[in-house]
């Protein structure tokens, strides 16, 4: 399943790279691409792991850059 998230207030490339790398290694993730310019995070993952992965993105974003919030687009 493909999910698209919007990373509100993400403005640090290093933070974006850390979030992306962490999620790419997360169990059930087949691929992930975080584009800082558009603040869109596209993740291809197993259907059964969607909610778990979204929560992990939220936790990872808060650790990387405290003011980032995550909204699901698709």
PDB file of N, H, CA, C and O in Angstrom:
ATOM      1  N   UNK A   1       0.848  -1.176   0.000  1.00  0.00           N
ATOM      2  CA  UNK A   1       0.000   0.000   0.000  1.00  0.00           C
ATOM      3  C   UNK A   1       0.891   1.235   0.000  1.00  0.00           C
ATOM      4  O   UNK A   1       1.942   1.261   0.640  1.00  0.00           O
ATOM      5  N   UNK A   2       0.462   2.235  -0.713  1.00  0.00           N
ATOM      6  H   UNK A   2      -0.392   2.213  -1.233  1.00  0.00           H
ATOM      7  CA  UNK A   2       1.201   3.491  -0.755  1.00  0.00           C
ATOM      8  C   UNK A   2       0.482   4.507   0.133  1.00  0.00           C
ATOM      9  O   UNK A   2      -0.724   4.718   0.004  1.00  0.00           O
ATOM     10  N   UNK A   3       1.239   5.131   1.033  1.00  0.00           N
ATOM     11  H   UNK A   3       2.219   4.961   1.138  1.00  0.00           H
ATOM     12  CA  UNK A   3       0.670   6.194   1.850  1.00  0.00           C
ATOM     13  C   UNK A   3       1.458   7.478   1.599  1.00  0.00           C
ATOM     14  O   UNK A   3       2.667   7.443   1.369  1.00  0.00           O
ATOM     15  N   UNK A   4       0.768   8.587   1.646  1.00  0.00           N
ATOM     16  H   UNK A   4      -0.214   8.615   1.832  1.00  0.00           H
ATOM     17  CA  UNK A   4       1.398   9.895   1.441  1.00  0.00           C
ATOM     18  C   UNK A   4       1.117  10.744   2.673  1.00  0.00           C
ATOM     19  O   UNK A   4      -0.032  10.922   3.077  1.00  0.00           O
ATOM     20  N   UNK A   5       2.179  11.257   3.256  1.00  0.00           N
ATOM     21  H   UNK A   5       3.113  11.112   2.928  1.00  0.00           H
ATOM     22  CA  UNK A   5       2.071  12.092   4.444  1.00  0.00           C
ATOM     23  C   UNK A   5       2.596  13.484   4.133  1.00  0.00           C
ATOM     24  O   UNK A   5       3.494  13.644   3.306  1.00  0.00           O
ATOM     25  N   UNK A   6       2.038  14.488   4.792  1.00  0.00           N
ATOM     26  H   UNK A   6       1.309  14.358   5.464  1.00  0.00           H
ATOM     27  CA  UNK A   6       2.542  15.855   4.685  1.00  0.00           C
ATOM     28  C   UNK A   6       3.241  16.188   5.996  1.00  0.00           C
ATOM     29  O   UNK A   6       2.664  16.052   7.075  1.00  0.00           O
ATOM     30  N   UNK A   7       4.493  16.628   5.886  1.00  0.00           N
ATOM     31  H   UNK A   7       4.962  16.738   5.009  1.00  0.00           H
ATOM     32  CA  UNK A   7       5.316  16.907   7.058  1.00  0.00           C
ATOM     33  C   UNK A   7       5.292  18.422   7.323  1.00  0.00           C
ATOM     34  O   UNK A   7       6.129  19.165   6.811  1.00  0.00           O
ATOM     35  N   UNK A   8       4.329  18.859   8.121  1.00  0.00           N
ATOM     36  H   UNK A   8       3.648  18.256   8.537  1.00  0.00           H
ATOM     37  CA  UNK A   8       4.160  20.287   8.421  1.00  0.00           C
ATOM     38  C   UNK A   8       5.374  20.839   9.174  1.00  0.00           C
ATOM     39  O   UNK A   8       5.836  20.229  10.138  1.00  0.00           O
ATOM     40  N   UNK A   9       5.881  21.972   8.744  1.00  0.00           N
ATOM     41  H   UNK A   9       5.505  22.468   7.961  1.00  0.00           H
ATOM     42  CA  UNK A   9       6.966  22.702   9.404  1.00  0.00           C
ATOM     43  C   UNK A   9       8.320  21.997   9.357  1.00  0.00           C
ATOM     44  O   UNK A   9       9.206  22.335  10.142  1.00  0.00           O
ATOM     45  N   UNK A  10       8.503  21.041   8.472  1.00  0.00           N
ATOM     46  H   UNK A  10       7.783  20.766   7.834  1.00  0.00           H
ATOM     47  CA  UNK A  10       9.812  20.407   8.304  1.00  0.00           C
ATOM     48  C   UNK A  10      10.664  21.308   7.419  1.00  0.00           C
ATOM     49  O   UNK A  10      10.303  21.572   6.272  1.00  0.00           O
ATOM     50  N   UNK A  11      11.791  21.781   7.943  1.00  0.00           N
ATOM     51  H   UNK A  11      12.084  21.566   8.874  1.00  0.00           H
ATOM     52  CA  UNK A  11      12.621  22.689   7.152  1.00  0.00           C
ATOM     53  C   UNK A  11      14.118  22.377   7.240  1.00  0.00           C
ATOM     54  O   UNK A  11      14.946  23.205   6.862  1.00  0.00           O
ATOM     55  N   UNK A  12      14.461  21.209   7.728  1.00  0.00           N
ATOM     56  H   UNK A  12      13.789  20.536   8.036  1.00  0.00           H
ATOM     57  CA  UNK A  12      15.852  20.824   7.921  1.00  0.00           C
ATOM     58  C   UNK A  12      16.158  19.587   7.077  1.00  0.00           C
ATOM     59  O   UNK A  12      15.570  18.530   7.305  1.00  0.00           O
ATOM     60  N   UNK A  13      17.065  19.702   6.110  1.00  0.00           N
ATOM     61  H   UNK A  13      17.542  20.561   5.925  1.00  0.00           H
ATOM     62  CA  UNK A  13      17.384  18.572   5.242  1.00  0.00           C
ATOM     63  C   UNK A  13      17.992  17.414   6.032  1.00  0.00           C
ATOM     64  O   UNK A  13      17.676  16.253   5.774  1.00  0.00           O
ATOM     65  N   UNK A  14      18.847  17.720   6.977  1.00  0.00           N
ATOM     66  H   UNK A  14      19.104  18.663   7.187  1.00  0.00           H
ATOM     67  CA  UNK A  14      19.455  16.664   7.791  1.00  0.00           C
ATOM     68  C   UNK A  14      18.388  15.902   8.576  1.00  0.00           C
ATOM     69  O   UNK A  14      18.446  14.677   8.685  1.00  0.00           O
ATOM     70  N   UNK A  15      17.426  16.623   9.115  1.00  0.00           N
ATOM     71  H   UNK A  15      17.378  17.618   9.027  1.00  0.00           H
ATOM     72  CA  UNK A  15      16.320  15.991   9.848  1.00  0.00           C
ATOM     73  C   UNK A  15      15.497  15.116   8.908  1.00  0.00           C
ATOM     74  O   UNK A  15      15.131  13.995   9.260  1.00  0.00           O
ATOM     75  N   UNK A  16      15.208  15.622   7.723  1.00  0.00           N
ATOM     76  H   UNK A  16      15.505  16.533   7.437  1.00  0.00           H
ATOM     77  CA  UNK A  16      14.444  14.860   6.735  1.00  0.00           C
ATOM     78  C   UNK A  16      15.177  13.571   6.366  1.00  0.00           C
ATOM     79  O   UNK A  16      14.560  12.512   6.251  1.00  0.00           O
ATOM     80  N   UNK A  17      16.480  13.666   6.184  1.00  0.00           N
ATOM     81  H   UNK A  17      16.981  14.526   6.278  1.00  0.00           H
ATOM     82  CA  UNK A  17      17.283  12.486   5.848  1.00  0.00           C
ATOM     83  C   UNK A  17      17.235  11.450   6.966  1.00  0.00           C
ATOM     84  O   UNK A  17      17.142  10.252   6.697  1.00  0.00           O
ATOM     85  N   UNK A  18      17.297  11.898   8.209  1.00  0.00           N
ATOM     86  H   UNK A  18      17.372  12.871   8.427  1.00  0.00           H
ATOM     87  CA  UNK A  18      17.251  10.978   9.355  1.00  0.00           C
ATOM     88  C   UNK A  18      15.899  10.274   9.442  1.00  0.00           C
ATOM     89  O   UNK A  18      15.834   9.068   9.679  1.00  0.00           O
ATOM     90  N   UNK A  19      14.818  11.034   9.248  1.00  0.00           N
ATOM     91  H   UNK A  19      14.871  12.014   9.055  1.00  0.00           H
ATOM     92  CA  UNK A  19      13.477  10.457   9.292  1.00  0.00           C
ATOM     93  C   UNK A  19      13.323   9.420   8.181  1.00  0.00           C
ATOM     94  O   UNK A  19      12.858   8.306   8.422  1.00  0.00           O
ATOM     95  N   UNK A  20      13.714   9.792   6.976  1.00  0.00           N
ATOM     96  H   UNK A  20      14.092  10.697   6.780  1.00  0.00           H
ATOM     97  CA  UNK A  20      13.601   8.895   5.831  1.00  0.00           C
ATOM     98  C   UNK A  20      14.406   7.608   6.053  1.00  0.00           C
ATOM     99  O   UNK A  20      13.895   6.514   5.813  1.00  0.00           O
ATOM    100  N   UNK A  21      15.636   7.728   6.499  1.00  0.00           N
ATOM    101  H   UNK A  21      16.051   8.617   6.694  1.00  0.00           H
ATOM    102  CA  UNK A  21      16.490   6.558   6.726  1.00  0.00           C
ATOM    103  C   UNK A  21      15.888   5.637   7.791  1.00  0.00           C
ATOM    104  O   UNK A  21      15.901   4.414   7.649  1.00  0.00           O
ATOM    105  N   UNK A  22      15.367   6.235   8.844  1.00  0.00           N
ATOM    106  H   UNK A  22      15.356   7.228   8.959  1.00  0.00           H
ATOM    107  CA  UNK A  22      14.767   5.440   9.912  1.00  0.00           C
ATOM    108  C   UNK A  22      13.564   4.652   9.396  1.00  0.00           C
ATOM    109  O   UNK A  22      13.439   3.458   9.671  1.00  0.00           O
ATOM    110  N   UNK A  23      12.701   5.303   8.666  1.00  0.00           N
ATOM    111  H   UNK A  23      12.803   6.272   8.444  1.00  0.00           H
ATOM    112  CA  UNK A  23      11.486   4.654   8.180  1.00  0.00           C
ATOM    113  C   UNK A  23      11.811   3.612   7.106  1.00  0.00           C
ATOM    114  O   UNK A  23      11.135   2.586   7.024  1.00  0.00           O
ATOM    115  N   UNK A  24      12.818   3.854   6.297  1.00  0.00           N
ATOM    116  H   UNK A  24      13.367   4.687   6.363  1.00  0.00           H
ATOM    117  CA  UNK A  24      13.200   2.863   5.286  1.00  0.00           C
ATOM    118  C   UNK A  24      13.608   1.538   5.926  1.00  0.00           C
ATOM    119  O   UNK A  24      13.424   0.480   5.324  1.00  0.00           O
ATOM    120  N   UNK A  25      14.151   1.585   7.120  1.00  0.00           N
ATOM    121  H   UNK A  25      14.300   2.445   7.609  1.00  0.00           H
ATOM    122  CA  UNK A  25      14.582   0.378   7.829  1.00  0.00           C
ATOM    123  C   UNK A  25      13.476  -0.242   8.683  1.00  0.00           C
ATOM    124  O   UNK A  25      13.658  -1.328   9.235  1.00  0.00           O
ATOM    125  N   UNK A  26      12.356   0.423   8.795  1.00  0.00           N
ATOM    126  H   UNK A  26      12.209   1.304   8.347  1.00  0.00           H
ATOM    127  CA  UNK A  26      11.273  -0.051   9.667  1.00  0.00           C
ATOM    128  C   UNK A  26      10.630  -1.313   9.072  1.00  0.00           C
ATOM    129  O   UNK A  26      10.393  -1.369   7.866  1.00  0.00           O
ATOM    130  N   UNK A  27      10.346  -2.320   9.902  1.00  0.00           N
ATOM    131  H   UNK A  27      10.538  -2.274  10.882  1.00  0.00           H
ATOM    132  CA  UNK A  27       9.730  -3.555   9.401  1.00  0.00           C
ATOM    133  C   UNK A  27       8.406  -3.292   8.683  1.00  0.00           C
ATOM    134  O   UNK A  27       7.545  -2.570   9.185  1.00  0.00           O
ATOM    135  N   UNK A  28       8.262  -3.883   7.512  1.00  0.00           N
ATOM    136  H   UNK A  28       8.961  -4.470   7.104  1.00  0.00           H
ATOM    137  CA  UNK A  28       7.041  -3.734   6.726  1.00  0.00           C
ATOM    138  C   UNK A  28       7.115  -2.651   5.668  1.00  0.00           C
ATOM    139  O   UNK A  28       6.225  -2.547   4.824  1.00  0.00           O
ATOM    140  N   UNK A  29       8.172  -1.836   5.702  1.00  0.00           N
ATOM    141  H   UNK A  29       8.895  -1.921   6.387  1.00  0.00           H
ATOM    142  CA  UNK A  29       8.345  -0.772   4.711  1.00  0.00           C
ATOM    143  C   UNK A  29       9.117  -1.317   3.518  1.00  0.00           C
ATOM    144  O   UNK A  29      10.197  -1.887   3.676  1.00  0.00           O
ATOM    145  N   UNK A  30       8.560  -1.140   2.327  1.00  0.00           N
ATOM    146  H   UNK A  30       7.683  -0.678   2.199  1.00  0.00           H
ATOM    147  CA  UNK A  30       9.200  -1.596   1.096  1.00  0.00           C
ATOM    148  C   UNK A  30      10.039  -0.486   0.479  1.00  0.00           C
ATOM    149  O   UNK A  30      11.025  -0.759  -0.206  1.00  0.00           O
ATOM    150  N   UNK A  31       9.649   0.774   0.720  1.00  0.00           N
ATOM    151  H   UNK A  31       8.849   0.995   1.277  1.00  0.00           H
ATOM    152  CA  UNK A  31      10.365   1.924   0.189  1.00  0.00           C
ATOM    153  C   UNK A  31       9.796   3.194   0.775  1.00  0.00           C
ATOM    154  O   UNK A  31       8.620   3.255   1.136  1.00  0.00           O
ATOM    155  N   UNK A  32      10.645   4.220   0.870  1.00  0.00           N
ATOM    156  H   UNK A  32      11.600   4.171   0.578  1.00  0.00           H
ATOM    157  CA  UNK A  32      10.193   5.500   1.426  1.00  0.00           C
ATOM    158  C   UNK A  32      10.999   6.631   0.815  1.00  0.00           C
ATOM    159  O   UNK A  32      12.208   6.508   0.618  1.00  0.00           O
ATOM    160  N   UNK A  33      10.324   7.734   0.514  1.00  0.00           N
ATOM    161  H   UNK A  33       9.342   7.833   0.674  1.00  0.00           H
ATOM    162  CA  UNK A  33      10.986   8.900  -0.075  1.00  0.00           C
ATOM    163  C   UNK A  33      10.378  10.163   0.535  1.00  0.00           C
ATOM    164  O   UNK A  33       9.186  10.428   0.379  1.00  0.00           O
ATOM    165  N   UNK A  34      11.205  10.932   1.226  1.00  0.00           N
ATOM    166  H   UNK A  34      12.174  10.717   1.353  1.00  0.00           H
ATOM    167  CA  UNK A  34      10.769  12.187   1.840  1.00  0.00           C
ATOM    168  C   UNK A  34      11.368  13.339   1.053  1.00  0.00           C
ATOM    169  O   UNK A  34      12.587  13.490   0.984  1.00  0.00           O
ATOM    170  N   UNK A  35      10.499  14.152   0.457  1.00  0.00           N
ATOM    171  H   UNK A  35       9.508  14.029   0.513  1.00  0.00           H
ATOM    172  CA  UNK A  35      10.929  15.288  -0.357  1.00  0.00           C
ATOM    173  C   UNK A  35      10.755  16.578   0.443  1.00  0.00           C
ATOM    174  O   UNK A  35       9.632  17.025   0.678  1.00  0.00           O
ATOM    175  N   UNK A  36      11.855  17.160   0.851  1.00  0.00           N
ATOM    176  H   UNK A  36      12.767  16.797   0.660  1.00  0.00           H
ATOM    177  CA  UNK A  36      11.812  18.344   1.703  1.00  0.00           C
ATOM    178  C   UNK A  36      11.119  19.520   1.015  1.00  0.00           C
ATOM    179  O   UNK A  36      10.376  20.258   1.661  1.00  0.00           O
ATOM    180  N   UNK A  37      11.348  19.702  -0.266  1.00  0.00           N
ATOM    181  H   UNK A  37      11.952  19.102  -0.792  1.00  0.00           H
ATOM    182  CA  UNK A  37      10.777  20.843  -0.993  1.00  0.00           C
ATOM    183  C   UNK A  37       9.252  20.848  -0.920  1.00  0.00           C
ATOM    184  O   UNK A  37       8.638  21.891  -0.699  1.00  0.00           O
ATOM    185  N   UNK A  38       8.649  19.679  -1.106  1.00  0.00           N
ATOM    186  H   UNK A  38       9.148  18.831  -1.286  1.00  0.00           H
ATOM    187  CA  UNK A  38       7.185  19.594  -1.075  1.00  0.00           C
ATOM    188  C   UNK A  38       6.659  19.153   0.284  1.00  0.00           C
ATOM    189  O   UNK A  38       5.460  19.224   0.552  1.00  0.00           O
ATOM    190  N   UNK A  39       7.577  18.693   1.142  1.00  0.00           N
ATOM    191  H   UNK A  39       8.551  18.634   0.924  1.00  0.00           H
ATOM    192  CA  UNK A  39       7.254  18.171   2.475  1.00  0.00           C
ATOM    193  C   UNK A  39       6.353  16.939   2.421  1.00  0.00           C
ATOM    194  O   UNK A  39       5.626  16.645   3.370  1.00  0.00           O
ATOM    195  N   UNK A  40       6.412  16.235   1.315  1.00  0.00           N
ATOM    196  H   UNK A  40       7.002  16.474   0.545  1.00  0.00           H
ATOM    197  CA  UNK A  40       5.617  15.013   1.162  1.00  0.00           C
ATOM    198  C   UNK A  40       6.501  13.795   1.406  1.00  0.00           C
ATOM    199  O   UNK A  40       7.634  13.718   0.929  1.00  0.00           O
ATOM    200  N   UNK A  41       5.963  12.862   2.147  1.00  0.00           N
ATOM    201  H   UNK A  41       5.043  12.924   2.535  1.00  0.00           H
ATOM    202  CA  UNK A  41       6.650  11.627   2.485  1.00  0.00           C
ATOM    203  C   UNK A  41       5.825  10.484   1.905  1.00  0.00           C
ATOM    204  O   UNK A  41       4.720  10.202   2.370  1.00  0.00           O
ATOM    205  N   UNK A  42       6.371   9.837   0.892  1.00  0.00           N
ATOM    206  H   UNK A  42       7.268  10.066   0.514  1.00  0.00           H
ATOM    207  CA  UNK A  42       5.679   8.743   0.220  1.00  0.00           C
ATOM    208  C   UNK A  42       6.288   7.434   0.706  1.00  0.00           C
ATOM    209  O   UNK A  42       7.497   7.221   0.616  1.00  0.00           O
ATOM    210  N   UNK A  43       5.436   6.572   1.219  1.00  0.00           N
ATOM    211  H   UNK A  43       4.454   6.745   1.292  1.00  0.00           H
ATOM    212  CA  UNK A  43       5.894   5.316   1.798  1.00  0.00           C
ATOM    213  C   UNK A  43       5.121   4.160   1.174  1.00  0.00           C
ATOM    214  O   UNK A  43       3.891   4.182   1.114  1.00  0.00           O
ATOM    215  N   UNK A  44       5.851   3.158   0.714  1.00  0.00           N
ATOM    216  H   UNK A  44       6.850   3.141   0.763  1.00  0.00           H
ATOM    217  CA  UNK A  44       5.258   1.933   0.206  1.00  0.00           C
ATOM    218  C   UNK A  44       5.451   0.886   1.293  1.00  0.00           C
ATOM    219  O   UNK A  44       6.578   0.602   1.700  1.00  0.00           O
ATOM    220  N   UNK A  45       4.342   0.313   1.763  1.00  0.00           N
ATOM    221  H   UNK A  45       3.427   0.544   1.433  1.00  0.00           H
ATOM    222  CA  UNK A  45       4.443  -0.608   2.895  1.00  0.00           C
ATOM    223  C   UNK A  45       3.373  -1.683   2.826  1.00  0.00           C
ATOM    224  O   UNK A  45       2.461  -1.634   2.001  1.00  0.00           O
ATOM    225  N   UNK A  46       3.513  -2.652   3.715  1.00  0.00           N
ATOM    226  H   UNK A  46       4.254  -2.692   4.385  1.00  0.00           H
ATOM    227  CA  UNK A  46       2.510  -3.708   3.839  1.00  0.00           C
ATOM    228  C   UNK A  46       1.201  -3.104   4.371  1.00  0.00           C
ATOM    229  O   UNK A  46       1.219  -2.244   5.252  1.00  0.00           O
ATOM    230  N   UNK A  47       0.089  -3.557   3.833  1.00  0.00           N
ATOM    231  H   UNK A  47       0.075  -4.256   3.117  1.00  0.00           H
ATOM    232  CA  UNK A  47      -1.225  -3.031   4.234  1.00  0.00           C
ATOM    233  C   UNK A  47      -1.460  -3.122   5.741  1.00  0.00           C
ATOM    234  O   UNK A  47      -2.023  -2.207   6.341  1.00  0.00           O
ATOM    235  N   UNK A  48      -1.036  -4.207   6.336  1.00  0.00           N
ATOM    236  H   UNK A  48      -0.579  -4.950   5.848  1.00  0.00           H
ATOM    237  CA  UNK A  48      -1.303  -4.435   7.761  1.00  0.00           C
ATOM    238  C   UNK A  48      -0.479  -3.534   8.683  1.00  0.00           C
ATOM    239  O   UNK A  48      -0.745  -3.474   9.884  1.00  0.00           O
ATOM    240  N   UNK A  49       0.513  -2.839   8.138  1.00  0.00           N
ATOM    241  H   UNK A  49       0.729  -2.888   7.163  1.00  0.00           H
ATOM    242  CA  UNK A  49       1.415  -2.027   8.959  1.00  0.00           C
ATOM    243  C   UNK A  49       1.183  -0.516   8.843  1.00  0.00           C
ATOM    244  O   UNK A  49       1.913   0.264   9.454  1.00  0.00           O
ATOM    245  N   UNK A  50       0.185  -0.096   8.074  1.00  0.00           N
ATOM    246  H   UNK A  50      -0.408  -0.729   7.577  1.00  0.00           H
ATOM    247  CA  UNK A  50      -0.017   1.326   7.776  1.00  0.00           C
ATOM    248  C   UNK A  50      -0.118   2.183   9.036  1.00  0.00           C
ATOM    249  O   UNK A  50       0.639   3.141   9.189  1.00  0.00           O
ATOM    250  N   UNK A  51      -1.018   1.863   9.917  1.00  0.00           N
ATOM    251  H   UNK A  51      -1.633   1.084   9.793  1.00  0.00           H
ATOM    252  CA  UNK A  51      -1.222   2.682  11.120  1.00  0.00           C
ATOM    253  C   UNK A  51       0.033   2.706  11.994  1.00  0.00           C
ATOM    254  O   UNK A  51       0.401   3.747  12.539  1.00  0.00           O
ATOM    255  N   UNK A  52       0.671   1.572  12.118  1.00  0.00           N
ATOM    256  H   UNK A  52       0.372   0.727  11.675  1.00  0.00           H
ATOM    257  CA  UNK A  52       1.898   1.476  12.912  1.00  0.00           C
ATOM    258  C   UNK A  52       3.017   2.343  12.322  1.00  0.00           C
ATOM    259  O   UNK A  52       3.755   2.998  13.058  1.00  0.00           O
ATOM    260  N   UNK A  53       3.133   2.341  11.010  1.00  0.00           N
ATOM    261  H   UNK A  53       2.534   1.809  10.412  1.00  0.00           H
ATOM    262  CA  UNK A  53       4.175   3.120  10.344  1.00  0.00           C
ATOM    263  C   UNK A  53       3.895   4.614  10.455  1.00  0.00           C
ATOM    264  O   UNK A  53       4.815   5.399  10.682  1.00  0.00           O
ATOM    265  N   UNK A  54       2.639   5.013  10.299  1.00  0.00           N
ATOM    266  H   UNK A  54       1.891   4.375  10.115  1.00  0.00           H
ATOM    267  CA  UNK A  54       2.284   6.435  10.455  1.00  0.00           C
ATOM    268  C   UNK A  54       2.652   6.912  11.860  1.00  0.00           C
ATOM    269  O   UNK A  54       3.202   8.002  12.021  1.00  0.00           O
ATOM    270  N   UNK A  55       2.356   6.113  12.862  1.00  0.00           N
ATOM    271  H   UNK A  55       1.909   5.228  12.732  1.00  0.00           H
ATOM    272  CA  UNK A  55       2.711   6.486  14.239  1.00  0.00           C
ATOM    273  C   UNK A  55       4.224   6.578  14.413  1.00  0.00           C
ATOM    274  O   UNK A  55       4.715   7.455  15.124  1.00  0.00           O
ATOM    275  N   UNK A  56       4.959   5.682  13.772  1.00  0.00           N
ATOM    276  H   UNK A  56       4.560   4.970  13.194  1.00  0.00           H
ATOM    277  CA  UNK A  56       6.423   5.717  13.861  1.00  0.00           C
ATOM    278  C   UNK A  56       6.984   6.966  13.182  1.00  0.00           C
ATOM    279  O   UNK A  56       7.958   7.547  13.662  1.00  0.00           O
ATOM    280  N   UNK A  57       6.379   7.383  12.072  1.00  0.00           N
ATOM    281  H   UNK A  57       5.588   6.911  11.682  1.00  0.00           H
ATOM    282  CA  UNK A  57       6.800   8.619  11.401  1.00  0.00           C
ATOM    283  C   UNK A  57       6.588   9.805  12.337  1.00  0.00           C
ATOM    284  O   UNK A  57       7.452  10.674  12.443  1.00  0.00           O
ATOM    285  N   UNK A  58       5.455   9.843  13.009  1.00  0.00           N
ATOM    286  H   UNK A  58       4.752   9.137  12.923  1.00  0.00           H
ATOM    287  CA  UNK A  58       5.170  10.936  13.950  1.00  0.00           C
ATOM    288  C   UNK A  58       6.202  10.984  15.065  1.00  0.00           C
ATOM    289  O   UNK A  58       6.684  12.061  15.414  1.00  0.00           O
ATOM    290  N   UNK A  59       6.549   9.831  15.629  1.00  0.00           N
ATOM    291  H   UNK A  59       6.157   8.955  15.346  1.00  0.00           H
ATOM    292  CA  UNK A  59       7.553   9.776  16.688  1.00  0.00           C
ATOM    293  C   UNK A  59       8.920  10.203  16.174  1.00  0.00           C
ATOM    294  O   UNK A  59       9.627  10.970  16.827  1.00  0.00           O
ATOM    295  N   UNK A  60       9.281   9.707  15.011  1.00  0.00           N
ATOM    296  H   UNK A  60       8.706   9.084  14.480  1.00  0.00           H
ATOM    297  CA  UNK A  60      10.578  10.016  14.421  1.00  0.00           C
ATOM    298  C   UNK A  60      10.695  11.505  14.088  1.00  0.00           C
ATOM    299  O   UNK A  60      11.747  12.110  14.297  1.00  0.00           O
ATOM    300  N   UNK A  61       9.626  12.086  13.576  1.00  0.00           N
ATOM    301  H   UNK A  61       8.772  11.594  13.406  1.00  0.00           H
ATOM    302  CA  UNK A  61       9.630  13.515  13.234  1.00  0.00           C
ATOM    303  C   UNK A  61       9.784  14.372  14.484  1.00  0.00           C
ATOM    304  O   UNK A  61      10.510  15.366  14.472  1.00  0.00           O
ATOM    305  N   UNK A  62       9.108  13.993  15.555  1.00  0.00           N
ATOM    306  H   UNK A  62       8.519  13.186  15.565  1.00  0.00           H
ATOM    307  CA  UNK A  62       9.197  14.745  16.811  1.00  0.00           C
ATOM    308  C   UNK A  62      10.617  14.699  17.378  1.00  0.00           C
ATOM    309  O   UNK A  62      11.088  15.683  17.949  1.00  0.00           O
ATOM    310  N   UNK A  63      11.292  13.573  17.224  1.00  0.00           N
ATOM    311  H   UNK A  63      10.909  12.774  16.761  1.00  0.00           H
ATOM    312  CA  UNK A  63      12.669  13.451  17.709  1.00  0.00           C
ATOM    313  C   UNK A  63      13.638  14.250  16.844  1.00  0.00           C
ATOM    314  O   UNK A  63      14.557  14.885  17.361  1.00  0.00           O
ATOM    315  N   UNK A  64      13.435  14.220  15.543  1.00  0.00           N
ATOM    316  H   UNK A  64      12.689  13.703  15.123  1.00  0.00           H
ATOM    317  CA  UNK A  64      14.359  14.880  14.621  1.00  0.00           C
ATOM    318  C   UNK A  64      14.237  16.402  14.665  1.00  0.00           C
ATOM    319  O   UNK A  64      15.241  17.113  14.686  1.00  0.00           O
ATOM    320  N   UNK A  65      13.010  16.888  14.678  1.00  0.00           N
ATOM    321  H   UNK A  65      12.194  16.311  14.661  1.00  0.00           H
ATOM    322  CA  UNK A  65      12.752  18.331  14.692  1.00  0.00           C
ATOM    323  C   UNK A  65      11.436  18.536  15.419  1.00  0.00           C
ATOM    324  O   UNK A  65      10.370  18.306  14.847  1.00  0.00           O
ATOM    325  N   UNK A  66      11.495  18.961  16.660  1.00  0.00           N
ATOM    326  H   UNK A  66      12.361  19.148  17.125  1.00  0.00           H
ATOM    327  CA  UNK A  66      10.372  19.004  17.577  1.00  0.00           C
ATOM    328  C   UNK A  66       9.066  19.604  17.123  1.00  0.00           C
ATOM    329  O   UNK A  66       8.010  19.182  17.596  1.00  0.00           O
ATOM    330  N   UNK A  67       9.091  20.575  16.221  1.00  0.00           N
ATOM    331  H   UNK A  67       9.949  20.917  15.838  1.00  0.00           H
ATOM    332  CA  UNK A  67       7.854  21.268  15.852  1.00  0.00           C
ATOM    333  C   UNK A  67       7.148  20.657  14.652  1.00  0.00           C
ATOM    334  O   UNK A  67       6.155  21.216  14.184  1.00  0.00           O
ATOM    335  N   UNK A  68       7.619  19.545  14.146  1.00  0.00           N
ATOM    336  H   UNK A  68       8.425  19.091  14.526  1.00  0.00           H
ATOM    337  CA  UNK A  68       7.032  18.920  12.948  1.00  0.00           C
ATOM    338  C   UNK A  68       5.774  18.131  13.332  1.00  0.00           C
ATOM    339  O   UNK A  68       5.775  17.355  14.288  1.00  0.00           O
ATOM    340  N   UNK A  69       4.710  18.351  12.565  1.00  0.00           N
ATOM    341  H   UNK A  69       4.710  18.981  11.789  1.00  0.00           H
ATOM    342  CA  UNK A  69       3.501  17.546  12.715  1.00  0.00           C
ATOM    343  C   UNK A  69       3.268  16.811  11.397  1.00  0.00           C
ATOM    344  O   UNK A  69       3.708  17.255  10.337  1.00  0.00           O
ATOM    345  N   UNK A  70       2.584  15.706  11.483  1.00  0.00           N
ATOM    346  H   UNK A  70       2.227  15.345  12.344  1.00  0.00           H
ATOM    347  CA  UNK A  70       2.381  14.837  10.326  1.00  0.00           C
ATOM    348  C   UNK A  70       0.897  14.713  10.028  1.00  0.00           C
ATOM    349  O   UNK A  70       0.097  14.434  10.921  1.00  0.00           O
ATOM    350  N   UNK A  71       0.533  14.923   8.761  1.00  0.00           N
ATOM    351  H   UNK A  71       1.183  15.149   8.035  1.00  0.00           H
ATOM    352  CA  UNK A  71      -0.850  14.776   8.313  1.00  0.00           C
ATOM    353  C   UNK A  71      -0.892  13.765   7.182  1.00  0.00           C
ATOM    354  O   UNK A  71      -0.065  13.801   6.271  1.00  0.00           O
ATOM    355  N   UNK A  72      -1.851  12.874   7.248  1.00  0.00           N
ATOM    356  H   UNK A  72      -2.523  12.845   7.988  1.00  0.00           H
ATOM    357  CA  UNK A  72      -1.987  11.891   6.171  1.00  0.00           C
ATOM    358  C   UNK A  72      -2.793  12.492   5.028  1.00  0.00           C
ATOM    359  O   UNK A  72      -3.898  12.992   5.235  1.00  0.00           O
ATOM    360  N   UNK A  73      -2.237  12.443   3.824  1.00  0.00           N
ATOM    361  H   UNK A  73      -1.339  12.037   3.655  1.00  0.00           H
ATOM    362  CA  UNK A  73      -2.910  12.955   2.633  1.00  0.00           C
ATOM    363  C   UNK A  73      -3.648  11.828   1.927  1.00  0.00           C
ATOM    364  O   UNK A  73      -4.777  12.003   1.470  1.00  0.00           O
ATOM    365  N   UNK A  74      -3.003  10.670   1.842  1.00  0.00           N
ATOM    366  H   UNK A  74      -2.085  10.527   2.213  1.00  0.00           H
ATOM    367  CA  UNK A  74      -3.563   9.547   1.101  1.00  0.00           C
ATOM    368  C   UNK A  74      -3.249   8.261   1.805  1.00  0.00           C
ATOM    369  O   UNK A  74      -3.637   7.191   1.338  1.00  0.00           O
TER     370      UNK A  74
END
